[in-house]
Structure formats: C-alpha cells, structure tokens
Amino acid sequence: MTKPNFSQMSCQELRAHILTHRDDDEAIEALIRMGNPNSPIYPFPQTDEDLKAMEEILKRKLGSSGGVV
C-alpha cells in the first residue's frame, strides 16, 4: 500500500483518512501542521508594551476557559 500525499489532501480528506487509519502518525502530524485557517494570528511581541499586552490577552483567554495562570 502506498502512502497518500497528505500535502495535496484537503483538511476534510485528511480527517477522514485519520478516522480510518488512527495509527497513522504521519497523517496526524500533517493535520497538525495544516493548522486551523480560522485561528486568530497574534504578532510576536516586539516591545515590553507588546509583551504586556500579550500577557493580558493570555490571562483573559485562560481565565475564560477556567485555566490557571
């Protein structure tokens, strides 16, 4: 059996493949690398003010999900 080309598969196709081949670590890694195109993108902090703003964002996100900071 030949391995499918995961880079040419859509996200839905890759998920379907993983559901039928749950032990295919290579496919799982490809799906993780694909990421979620709807996820917000936060720029890397360049200054101390940026870093403080990022910390506040993380505190709000973790606080709303019940996580501990």
HUCORWO-V993323 format. One record per residue. N is the residue number from 0. RES is the residue in one small letter. SS is DSSP state (@ for helix, = for strand, . for the rest). PHI is phi in whole degrees, 0 to 359 (none if undefined). BURIAL is + if it has 24 or more other ideal C-beta (glycine too) atoms within 12 Angstrom, else -. Layout:
N,RES,SS,PHI,BURIAL / N,RES,SS,PHI,BURIAL
This chain:
0,m,.,none,- / 1,t,.,267,- / 2,k,.,283,- / 3,p,.,290,- / 4,n,.,275,- / 5,f,@,294,+ / 6,s,@,290,- / 7,q,@,263,- / 8,m,.,272,- / 9,s,.,284,- / 10,c,@,301,- / 11,q,@,294,- / 12,e,@,296,- / 13,l,@,294,+ / 14,r,@,298,- / 15,a,@,297,- / 16,h,@,298,+ / 17,i,@,295,+ / 18,l,@,296,- / 19,t,@,267,- / 20,h,.,229,- / 21,r,.,296,- / 22,d,.,264,- / 23,d,.,275,- / 24,d,@,298,- / 25,e,@,296,- / 26,a,@,291,+ / 27,i,@,297,- / 28,e,@,297,- / 29,a,@,296,+ / 30,l,@,294,+ / 31,i,@,295,- / 32,r,@,297,- / 33,m,@,298,- / 34,g,.,69,- / 35,n,.,254,- / 36,p,.,293,- / 37,n,.,268,- / 38,s,.,289,- / 39,p,.,292,- / 40,i,.,250,- / 41,y,.,253,- / 42,p,.,292,- / 43,f,.,292,- / 44,p,.,299,- / 45,q,.,258,- / 46,t,.,232,- / 47,d,@,297,- / 48,e,@,294,- / 49,d,@,299,- / 50,l,@,297,- / 51,k,@,295,- / 52,a,@,297,- / 53,m,@,296,- / 54,e,@,298,- / 55,e,@,295,- / 56,i,@,300,- / 57,l,@,296,- / 58,k,@,298,- / 59,r,@,296,- / 60,k,@,297,- / 61,l,@,290,- / 62,g,@,293,- / 63,s,@,285,- / 64,s,.,262,- / 65,g,.,87,- / 66,g,.,284,- / 67,v,.,253,- / 68,v,.,270,-
